[in-house]
């Protein structure tokens, strides 16, 4: 059995370059979100949700991503993550980041005084 490669043309076909750039940007955004989610596990914010979104952008069919998604309420097991969940996570990240920047030291001092 031989394969027929006669229809292949050298170089990129129309649309392939745009698809490649989109994929690279998607993976880069996924890595940033995973790193931000790991930071949010100890900082204010939705760390687990951010990690899930980031991993889903990097490789949605990964078994770890499927396992985490199956155990996270509000996130479907298959298919895209709802835009509402993504927007909600980004809003919470920004709001709690600003609040921790503005009131973080006061909160830390209050907790320290309670102990």
C-alpha positions in Angstrom: 0.0 0.0 0.0 1.5 3.3 -1.0 0.4 6.8 -0.1 -0.3 9.4 -2.8 1.3 12.7 -2.0 0.8 14.2 -5.5 -1.8 16.7 -4.3 0.4 18.2 -1.6 1.8 21.6 -2.3 5.0 23.0 -0.6 4.6 25.8 1.9 1.7 27.0 3.9 -1.8 26.9 2.4 -4.2 29.9 2.7 -5.5 30.1 6.2 -2.9 27.8 7.8 -0.7 30.7 8.9 -3.6 32.4 10.7 -4.6 29.2 12.3 -1.0 28.6 13.6 -0.8 32.2 15.0 -4.2 31.7 16.8 -3.0 28.4 18.2 0.2 29.9 19.5 -1.7 32.8 21.1 -4.2 30.4 22.6 -1.4 28.3 24.2 0.4 31.4 25.5 -2.8 32.7 27.1 -3.4 29.3 28.6 0.0 29.2 30.2 -0.5 32.7 31.6 -3.9 31.7 33.0 -2.5 28.5 34.6 0.3 30.5 36.3 -2.1 33.1 37.5 -4.4 30.3 38.8 -1.6 28.7 40.7 -0.8 32.1 42.3 -4.5 32.6 43.1 -4.5 29.4 45.1 -2.8 31.4 47.8 -3.9 34.8 46.7 -7.5 36.1 46.5 -9.3 34.9 43.3 -10.7 31.9 41.6 -7.6 29.9 41.3 -9.1 26.5 40.4 -11.4 28.0 37.8 -8.5 30.0 36.2 -6.3 26.9 36.1 -9.1 24.9 34.4 -9.7 27.6 31.8 -5.9 27.8 31.1 -5.5 24.0 30.8 -8.5 23.9 28.5 -7.0 26.5 26.3 -3.7 24.6 26.1 -5.1 21.1 25.5 -8.8 20.5 26.0 -8.7 16.7 25.5 -6.1 16.2 28.3 -7.2 13.6 30.8 -6.3 15.9 33.7 -8.4 18.6 32.3 -11.3 16.2 31.9 -10.9 14.9 35.5 -10.9 18.5 36.9 -13.8 19.6 34.8 -15.9 16.6 35.9 -15.4 17.6 39.5 -16.0 21.3 39.2 -19.5 22.5 39.7 -20.9 24.8 36.9 -18.3 23.6 34.3 -19.6 21.1 31.7 -17.6 17.9 31.3 -17.3 18.4 27.6 -17.3 21.3 25.2 -16.3 24.9 25.7 -16.4 26.5 29.1 -19.3 29.0 29.3 -18.3 32.6 28.6 -20.1 33.7 31.7 -17.7 31.5 33.8 -14.7 32.9 32.1 -15.9 36.6 32.4 -16.9 36.0 36.1 -13.4 34.5 36.9 -11.6 37.5 35.2 -13.8 40.0 37.0 -13.2 38.3 40.4 -9.5 38.2 39.6 -9.3 41.9 38.9 -11.6 42.9 41.8 -9.9 40.8 44.4 -6.5 41.8 43.1 -7.3 45.5 43.5 -8.9 44.9 46.9 -5.8 43.0 48.1 -3.6 45.7 46.8 -5.6 48.5 48.5 -6.5 46.7 51.8 -4.1 43.8 52.0 -1.8 45.2 54.7 -4.8 46.4 56.8 -6.3 42.9 56.6 -3.0 41.3 57.5 -2.5 43.6 60.5 -6.1 42.8 61.6 -5.6 39.1 61.4 -2.3 39.3 63.2 -3.9 41.4 66.0 -6.6 38.7 66.4 -4.1 35.9 67.1 
